[in-house]
Amino acid sequence: MYKLTGVTKHYRRAKDTVEALRGVDLVIEDGDQLVIQGPTGGGKSTLLQMLGALDRPTEGSVEFDGVDLARLSEAKLTKVRAENIGFIFQSFNLIPTLTALENVETALVPMGVKAAERRRLAAEALDSVGLAERLSHLPSELSGGQQQRVAIARALVKKPKVLLADEPTGNLDEATRADIIGLLEGLWKERGLTFILVTHDSGIAKRAPRLASIRKGRVTVTERISAV
């Protein structure tokens, strides 16, 4: 479970101070699906970085399973990310010289998983996203939707508790976008993940059981009775 209390984040830009987050209070229960939506520069990515243990607040606390991430050492934060949090990005972030299988394996290297087990788990993860026949393909040999599926497999191969997605359909066409969102929602239900997604897409936002609207660093959460 996440519990954010009074989370504020300030950045220095030249002589100015940018207030990316302003006193955010937010609870995300285990197994929740939360979509974060708002204008460019409103604080969406900053909030996701806090949840992903990639940044620390200027003020306030970010508790994950009862531990304040803001107070952990960098080594312990790295361990939290490696073991508990899967990341999916708009630009896929695949290594162009590695095959789909090898790209997925990279998520297991920091966890000390042996090579044979890495290959087995990576193959299973790719199979779970419909790419069992694309293990040896390079990213350049895959479509945009297939590359995002590889990225999803990489995020899920370590069996994280949390899946964070930053505009995961931003570089995809409409048909592929719907396909990827359907896949992510299915995996969320099947695996009981805590799934947090940042998007500009109002169509995606309307599907979410919980919507966090963020504007000028302030968050408002809407609960919906009807969920996907």
Secondary structure, DSSP 8 states (H G I E B T S, - for coil): -EEEEEEEEEEEETTEEEEEEEEEEEEE-TT-EEEEE--TTSSHHHHHHHHTTSS--SEEEEEETTEEGGGS-HHHHHHHHHHHEEEEETT----TTS-HHHHHHTTTGGGT--HHHHHHHHHHHHHHTT-TT-TT--GGGS-HHHHHHHHHHHHHTT--SEEEEESTTTTS-HHHHHHHHHHHHHHHHHHT-EEEEEES-HHHHHH-SEEEEEETTEEEEEE-SS--
